[in-house]
Amino acid sequence: MHLDVHNTAGSSGHGQGTRHAAGASDYESDQREFEDLARSAGADVRAIIGGSRQRPDPGLFIGSGKSEEVAAAVAADEADLAIFNHDLSPSQERNLEKLLKCRVLDRAGLILDIFASRARSHEGKLQVELAQLRHLRTRLVRGWTHLERQKGGIGMRGPGESQLETDRRLVSERIDTLRRRLEEVRARRAQNRGARRRSEIPTVSLVGYTNAGKSSLFNALTGDDTFASNQLFATLDTTVRRLDMPEGEPVVLADTVGFIRDLPHDLIAAFRATLEESRDAALLLHVIDAGDGERMARIEQVNSVLAEIEADGVPRLQVFNKIDLRDDEIARIERDDDGVAVRVYVSARERLGLDLLKTAIAERLRPGVPDFEITVPPQAARLRAQLFELRAVRGERIDDDGVAHLTVRLPYERLRGLCRAAGVIPPPEPRVFEEWETAT
């Protein structure tokens, strides 16, 4: 049984927490997300307690009045866990456990617990264990007085070593071992990325807020069966697959762990080897839940994490997913004033707009795509419609005979294929095409 407490400065309870004061909408969204996190960890949320403070109390994080309210709720519901939607210091955690007479978990500990339950690969388990031990090491304090026993006996006489010191040493040794193993993983990934660069195969990495649909989009694009579920942090282990593009030139598509606001620093550090797939990518597909009312805040939070892992300089294409859940959205490409694709609207579940997304990826990986002039007779109206669907038409003039003269921006191989399929003479191959192709 668990208690949740939500506070604008801090929180307590299983599945409950507190955060810095914000607007009502932000507060409600914050609380919903925290409840989802608690339930993702398997919590049975029995109560949610909110509150607000100008600054956290140094001893309890929440004030004395609020702490009494939480203690009463814990006792009434016989809760065995109180979760705070905020990072607690080791002393605050100990003081709250003594007062509430139940286990206390902060936001970082909650997220670490979810990661531990979701890691599947050997690498993922190593990363989560490292993050957990780093978090635990800060909790190994004098509060462990029940473990303060001196070793003794034959061969161990003298001042000995306390159990707490032994625990600290063992944790530190294990952390060093995990670091070495993950450095090997990092070196292996770097070697693989180097091999892909030498073979001139670009890497496209999916990033985004947790539960935005990255894994579903990954599966829809590649035909893979990576685990995807409507829950927070459904995927922790990076998956890399080949993706064939419309022009026949493959890319490597990488599915990565989802981001969340206030992602624990220990996790970012532990998942460095995985997150480097994003930092070293040629293009980031920032997947966004089109139906999320807080999507603008989510975008900023993802941007913040990308900056923290030094991936904020990587070219980015926004992908608004789940348009099937909105009546006012259609699959489309949005371009800036220079004709560069900046947003694509898709539905991974209904497989809407996937060809548009591939077209946009190809364009962004080939920024030198020139404009072409083509002539489309009335009997090839389907070709004209296709080009408009691809948002590739930059200009159009229709003469008195109904012939459309189009200015089109599209990778040459794709345009040539469409023209040939429609029985239309394709434009001449650009003179710079060979250099352009070699460069990619």
C-alpha positions in Angstrom: 0.0 0.0 0.0 1.4 3.4 -0.9 0.8 7.0 -0.2 1.4 9.8 -2.7 2.0 13.4 -1.7 2.2 16.3 -4.2 3.5 19.7 -3.3 4.6 22.7 -5.3 7.8 22.8 -3.3 8.2 19.2 -2.4 6.1 16.0 -1.9 5.7 12.9 0.0 3.8 9.7 -0.3 3.9 6.7 -2.6 3.4 8.2 -5.9 3.2 11.7 -4.5 5.5 14.6 -4.6 6.2 18.4 -4.5 7.6 20.8 -6.9 8.5 24.4 -7.3 5.5 26.7 -7.7 4.2 27.0 -11.2 0.9 27.7 -13.0 -2.1 25.5 -12.3 -1.8 23.7 -15.6 1.8 22.9 -15.0 1.0 21.7 -11.5 -1.7 19.4 -12.6 0.4 18.0 -15.4 3.3 17.6 -13.0 1.0 15.7 -10.6 -0.4 13.4 -13.4 3.1 12.5 -14.5 4.2 11.8 -11.0 1.2 9.5 -10.5 2.0 7.7 -13.8 5.6 7.2 -12.5 4.4 5.8 -9.3 2.0 3.4 -11.0 4.7 2.4 -13.5 6.8 1.3 -10.5 3.9 -0.9 -9.3 2.6 1.5 -6.6 -1.0 1.3 -5.4 -1.7 5.0 -4.9 -3.8 5.5 -1.8 -3.6 9.3 -1.2 -2.2 12.4 -2.8 -1.2 15.3 -0.6 -0.3 18.6 -2.1 1.2 21.8 -0.7 3.4 24.7 -1.4 6.5 26.3 0.2 8.7 29.2 -0.7 11.8 27.0 0.0 12.3 23.4 1.3 12.7 22.8 5.0 16.3 21.8 5.6 15.3 18.9 7.9 12.1 17.5 6.5 11.8 19.2 3.1 8.1 19.8 3.9 7.0 22.0 6.9 6.1 20.6 10.3 2.4 21.1 9.7 2.5 19.3 6.3 4.6 16.5 7.7 2.0 15.9 10.4 -0.7 15.7 7.7 1.4 13.2 5.8 2.1 11.2 8.9 -1.7 11.0 9.7 -2.4 9.9 6.1 0.3 7.2 6.2 -1.2 5.9 9.5 -4.8 6.0 8.3 -4.0 4.2 5.0 -1.4 1.9 6.6 0.9 2.9 3.8 4.3 1.3 3.6 5.9 3.8 1.3 5.9 7.6 0.8 7.2 9.0 -2.4 8.3 12.7 -2.8 8.2 14.2 -6.3 11.5 16.0 -5.6 15.1 15.1 -4.8 15.6 14.6 -1.0 18.9 14.9 0.8 20.0 11.8 2.8 19.3 13.5 6.0 15.8 14.6 4.9 15.1 11.1 3.8 16.1 9.7 7.2 14.2 12.3 9.2 11.0 11.6 7.2 11.3 7.9 7.6 11.7 8.4 11.4 8.7 10.7 11.5 6.4 8.8 9.0 7.4 5.3 10.3 7.6 4.0 6.7 10.0 3.9 3.9 10.5 7.2 2.0 11.6 7.4 -1.7 12.4 10.6 -3.6 11.8 11.2 -7.3 15.3 10.1 -8.3 14.9 6.9 -6.4 11.5 6.2 -8.0 12.9 6.7 -11.5 15.8 4.4 -10.7 13.4 1.8 -9.5 11.5 1.9 -12.8 14.6 1.7 -14.8 15.8 -1.3 -12.8 12.5 -3.1 -13.5 12.6 -2.3 -17.3 16.3 -3.0 -18.2 16.5 -6.2 -20.3 19.9 -6.2 -22.0 23.2 -6.9 -20.2 24.3 -3.3 -21.0 21.1 -1.8 -19.7 21.3 -3.7 -16.4 24.9 -2.5 -16.0 23.9 1.1 -16.6 21.0 0.9 -14.1 23.0 -0.8 -11.5 25.7 1.9 -11.7 23.2 4.6 -11.4 21.6 2.9 -8.4 24.9 2.4 -6.6 25.9 6.0 -7.2 22.5 7.1 -5.6 22.9 4.6 -2.8 26.4 5.7 -1.9 25.1 9.1 -0.9 22.7 7.3 1.4 25.4 5.4 3.3 25.6 7.7 6.2 25.7 7.6 10.0 22.0 6.7 10.1 23.2 3.1 9.6 24.1 2.8 13.3 22.7 -0.7 13.5 25.5 -1.8 11.1 28.3 0.0 13.0 29.9 -3.2 14.3 33.7 -3.6 14.5 35.2 -6.7 12.9 37.4 -8.8 15.1 38.7 -12.3 15.5 41.9 -14.1 14.5 43.8 -12.2 11.9 41.5 -9.1 12.3 42.5 -7.7 15.6 43.1 -4.0 16.1 40.9 -1.1 15.1 39.2 -3.2 12.5 36.7 -1.8 9.9 33.1 -0.9 10.7 30.3 -2.5 8.7 29.4 0.9 7.3 33.0 1.4 6.0 32.9 -2.0 4.5 29.7 -1.3 2.8 31.1 2.0 1.4 34.2 0.2 0.2 32.3 -2.6 -1.5 30.0 -0.2 -3.2 32.9 1.9 -4.5 34.6 -1.3 -5.8 31.5 -2.4 -7.5 31.1 1.1 -9.1 34.6 1.0 -10.4 34.0 -2.5 -11.9 30.8 -1.3 -13.6 32.6 1.8 -14.9 35.2 -0.3 -16.5 32.6 -2.6 -18.1 30.6 0.3 -19.5 33.8 1.9 -20.8 34.3 -1.2 -22.8 30.7 -0.9 -24.1 31.3 2.8 -24.9 34.5 1.8 -26.8 32.6 -0.9 -28.7 29.8 1.5 -29.7 32.4 4.1 -30.8 34.0 1.5 -32.9 30.7 0.6 -34.5 29.9 4.3 -35.2 33.3 4.7 -36.8 32.7 1.7 -39.0 29.3 3.2 -40.1 31.0 6.6 -40.8 33.7 4.9 -42.9 30.9 3.1 -44.9 29.2 6.5 -45.3 26.0 5.2 -43.7 24.5 8.1 -41.6 22.9 7.4 -38.2 19.4 8.9 -37.4 18.6 8.8 -33.7 15.1 8.9 -32.2 14.8 11.1 -29.1 11.9 12.5 -27.2 9.9 12.6 -24.0 9.0 9.3 -22.5 5.9 7.7 -23.9 5.9 9.9 -27.1 5.8 6.8 -29.2 9.5 6.5 -30.3 9.5 2.7 -30.2 6.2 2.4 -32.1 7.6 4.7 -34.7 10.8 2.8 -34.8 8.9 -0.5 -35.4 6.7 1.1 -38.0 9.7 2.4 -40.0 11.9 -0.7 -39.8 9.4 -3.5 -39.4 11.1 -4.5 -36.2 9.3 -5.8 -33.1 11.0 -3.8 -30.4 8.9 -3.7 -27.2 6.5 -0.8 -27.2 3.9 0.0 -24.6 1.8 2.9 -23.5 3.8 3.4 -20.3 6.7 5.5 -19.1 10.1 4.2 -19.9 8.9 1.2 -21.8 12.2 1.1 -23.6 15.6 1.4 -22.0 17.9 -0.5 -24.3 19.1 1.2 -27.4 18.2 -0.7 -30.6 19.9 -0.1 -33.9 18.4 -1.2 -37.3 19.0 -0.5 -41.0 16.3 1.7 -42.6 16.1 1.7 -46.4 15.3 5.1 -47.8 13.2 6.0 -50.9 16.3 6.7 -52.9 17.8 3.3 -52.0 20.5 4.7 -49.8 20.2 3.2 -46.3 20.5 4.9 -42.9 21.0 3.4 -39.5 18.0 4.2 -37.2 18.6 4.1 -33.4 15.9 4.0 -30.8 17.0 5.4 -27.4 15.7 5.8 -23.9 13.0 8.4 -23.4 13.7 11.6 -21.5 11.8 13.1 -18.6 12.1 16.4 -16.7 14.5 16.3 -13.8 16.1 13.1 -15.1 18.5 12.0 -12.4 22.1 13.0 -13.1 23.3 9.5 -12.1 21.2 8.1 -14.9 22.5 10.5 -17.4 26.0 9.7 -16.4 25.4 5.9 -16.4 23.6 6.0 -19.8 26.4 8.1 -21.4 27.4 5.2 -23.7 23.8 4.9 -24.9 23.1 8.6 -25.2 26.2 9.1 -27.3 24.3 7.5 -30.2 22.3 10.7 -30.2 25.2 13.0 -29.7 27.1 11.5 -32.7 24.0 11.1 -35.0 23.8 12.9 -38.3 20.1 13.7 -37.6 17.9 13.6 -34.5 14.2 12.8 -34.9 12.6 14.5 -32.0 9.4 12.5 -31.5 6.5 14.6 -29.9 3.1 13.4 -28.8 0.8 15.6 -30.9 -2.0 15.2 -28.4 -0.1 16.1 -25.3 -1.4 19.4 -24.0 2.0 20.0 -22.4 4.0 19.3 -25.5 5.7 22.7 -25.7 7.0 22.2 -22.1 8.1 18.6 -23.0 10.0 19.9 -26.1 11.9 22.3 -23.8 12.7 19.6 -21.4 14.0 17.3 -24.1 16.1 20.2 -25.5 17.5 20.7 -22.0 18.6 17.0 -21.7 20.1 17.2 -25.3 22.2 20.2 -24.1 23.3 18.3 -21.1 24.7 15.4 -23.2 26.2 17.8 -25.7 23.8 16.8 -28.5 22.1 20.2 -28.9 24.2 21.0 -32.0 23.0 18.0 -33.9 20.5 18.8 -36.7 16.9 18.1 -35.6 13.6 17.2 -37.3 10.5 17.3 -35.2 8.1 14.4 -35.7 4.6 15.0 -34.3 3.3 11.5 -33.6 -0.2 10.1 -32.7 -2.1 12.4 -35.1 -4.8 9.7 -35.3 -5.9 10.8 -31.8 -6.6 14.3 -33.1 -9.4 15.2 -35.6 -7.7 18.4 -36.8 -4.4 16.9 -37.8 -3.4 15.3 -41.2 -0.1 13.7 -42.3 2.1 16.4 -43.7 5.5 18.0 -43.9 6.0 21.6 -42.7 8.9 23.6 -44.1 10.6 26.8 -43.2 11.0 29.8 -45.5 14.0 28.2 -47.2 12.0 25.0 -48.0 13.7 22.9 -45.4 11.6 20.2 -43.8 11.3 21.1 -40.0 8.2 19.1 -38.9 6.5 16.0 -40.0 3.0 14.9 -38.7 2.6 11.1 -38.6 0.8 8.2 -36.8 3.0 5.3 -36.1 0.1 3.2 -34.9 -2.0 3.8 -38.1 1.1 4.1 -40.3 0.2 7.5 -41.6 2.8 9.8 -43.0 5.7 7.4 -42.9 6.7 8.0 -46.5 6.6 11.7 -45.8 8.9 11.2 -42.9 11.3 9.2 -45.0 11.3 11.9 -47.6 12.0 14.5 -45.0 14.8 12.5 -43.5 16.4 12.1 -47.0 16.2 15.8 -47.6 17.7 16.7 -44.3 20.6 14.3 -44.8 21.1 15.8 -48.2 20.9 19.6 -47.6 22.0 20.3 -51.1 18.9 19.1 -52.8 18.3 21.5 -55.8 15.1 22.7 -57.4 13.9 20.9 -60.6 11.6 22.1 -63.3 9.2 19.5 -64.7 6.2 19.5 -67.0 3.2 17.5 -66.0 0.4 17.0 -68.7 -3.2 16.7 -67.6 -3.2 12.9 -68.0 -0.5 12.7 -65.3 -2.5 14.5 -62.7 -1.7 11.8 -60.2 2.0 12.7 -60.3 1.1 16.4 -59.6 -1.0 15.3 -56.6 1.8 13.1 -55.3 4.3 16.0 -55.5 1.9 18.2 -53.6 1.3 15.5 -51.0 5.1 15.3 -50.5 5.1 19.1 -50.0 7.8 19.2 -52.7 6.2 21.8 -55.0 7.9 25.2 -54.7 6.0 26.9 -57.6 3.4 26.1 -60.2 2.2 27.6 -63.5 -0.7 26.0 -65.5 -0.9 27.0 -69.2 -4.0 27.3 -71.4 -3.7 23.6 -72.3 -3.9 22.5 -68.7 -0.3 21.5 -68.6 1.3 22.1 -65.2 4.8 23.6 -65.1 6.2 22.8 -61.6 9.2 23.8 -59.6 10.0 20.9 -57.4 12.5 20.3 -54.6 13.0 16.6 -54.0 16.0 14.3 -54.1 16.7 13.5 -57.7 16.4 9.7 -57.5 13.0 10.0 -55.9 11.7 12.5 -58.4 13.0 10.5 -61.3 11.3 7.3 -60.0 8.0 9.2 -59.6 8.2 10.7 -63.1 9.0 7.3 -64.8 6.1 5.6 -62.9 3.8 8.3 -64.3 5.2 8.2 -67.8 6.6 11.8 -67.5 10.0 12.7 -68.8 12.2 13.4 -65.7 14.3 16.5 -65.5 18.0 16.3 -66.5 20.3 14.9 -63.9 22.0 17.8 -62.1 25.7 18.2 -62.9 26.5 18.4 -59.2 24.7 15.2 -58.4 27.8 13.0 -58.5 29.7 15.2 -56.0 26.6 15.4 -53.8 26.2 11.6 -53.8 29.8 11.0 -53.0 29.7 13.5 -50.1 26.9 11.5 -48.5 
